[in-house]
C-alpha cells in the first residue's frame, strides 16, 4: 500500500502535521486503517481513487451505475458502491476494501469460506460479493437464505448457491472463533 506521506503524481498530498491539519481542516480519507489526504477532484468516484491512486485493485469496475456490486466497499462498516460514491462523501469516514478486510497475515472468515466452498468461477465479482456479505454478517451473524438473497450483488457466472453456502460457512467460522 502506498505511503500516505508520499505524493503520487500530484494526486495525494503529504500528510500535514497535526497542528497544520487542525488549522487548515484538511479532510482525511481513511482506507484500511491508514490516513490519506486526497488532492484530487472531490467528485472523482471513490472507485477510481482506490484503484488508480492507491493501487488497491481488488475493488472492481463492473457496470459503473451501482447495479452489479463489483465495486462494493465498506464505509464505516456499511456496504457502498464505490463507483457511485464520490471521494468527498468518503472523507472523514473509514473505508475498507477487500485488501483491508482480513487481519494481518490471515484470512477473514468470509475469505476462508469462499475458498472452502470453491465459490469463485471467473472471480470478477467476488471481492464485491465478499464485502456485501461482510456487511450482512456484521448486521446478522446467522443469516438465512432469505437474508442472503437480499444482497443485491450480481454474479454473471451464477455461483449463487456456492455464495449462499460460503456466507453460512463464514457465519459458522466466525461463531467458532468468537469473532
Long-range contacts (C-beta under 8 A, 24 or more apart in sequence): 1-32, 1-34, 1-54, 1-55, 1-56, 1-99, 2-53, 2-54, 2-55, 4-34, 4-35, 4-36, 4-37, 7-39, 8-53, 10-39, 11-38, 11-39, 11-40, 11-52, 11-53, 12-36, 12-37, 12-38, 12-39, 12-40, 12-53, 13-37, 13-38, 13-39, 27-88, 27-91, 27-92, 28-91, 28-92, 29-87, 29-90, 29-91, 29-92, 29-93, 29-95, 30-93, 30-94, 30-95, 31-56, 31-95, 31-96, 31-97, 31-100, 32-56, 32-95, 32-96, 32-97, 32-99, 32-100, 33-94, 33-100, 38-87, 38-91, 40-87, 41-87, 42-86, 42-87, 42-88, 42-91, 43-86, 43-87, 43-88, 44-86, 44-87, 45-82, 45-83, 45-84, 45-85, 45-86, 45-87, 46-73, 46-80, 46-82, 46-83, 46-85, 46-86, 46-87, 46-89, 46-90, 46-95, 47-71, 47-82, 47-83, 47-85, 49-87, 50-82, 50-95, 50-97, 56-97, 56-99, 58-97, 58-98, 58-99, 58-127, 59-97, 59-98, 59-127, 59-128, 60-124, 60-125, 60-127, 60-128, 62-124, 62-125, 62-128, 62-154, 67-152, 67-154, 68-125, 68-128, 68-153, 68-154, 69-125, 69-128, 69-129, 69-132, 69-151, 69-152, 69-153, 69-154, 70-124, 70-125, 70-127, 70-128, 70-153, 71-128, 72-127, 72-128, 72-129, 72-131, 72-132, 72-153, 73-97, 73-131, 74-101, 74-131, 74-134, 74-135, 77-135, 77-138, 78-135, 79-131, 79-132, 79-134, 79-135, 96-131, 96-134, 97-127, 97-131, 98-127, 98-130, 98-131, 101-130, 101-131, 101-134, 108-134, 108-170, 109-137, 109-170, 109-171, 109-173, 109-174, 109-177, 109-179, 110-134, 110-137, 110-166, 110-167, 110-170, 112-170, 112-173, 113-166, 113-167, 113-169, 113-170, 113-173, 114-166, 114-170, 116-166, 116-169, 117-162, 117-165, 117-166, 117-169, 118-162, 119-159, 119-162, 119-163, 119-165, 119-166, 120-159, 121-155, 121-157, 121-159, 122-156, 122-157, 124-156, 125-153, 125-154, 125-155, 125-156, 125-157, 128-153, 129-153, 129-155, 129-163, 133-163, 133-166, 133-167, 133-170, 136-167, 137-167, 137-170, 137-171, 137-174, 141-171, 141-174, 141-175, 142-171, 142-175, 143-167, 143-168, 143-171
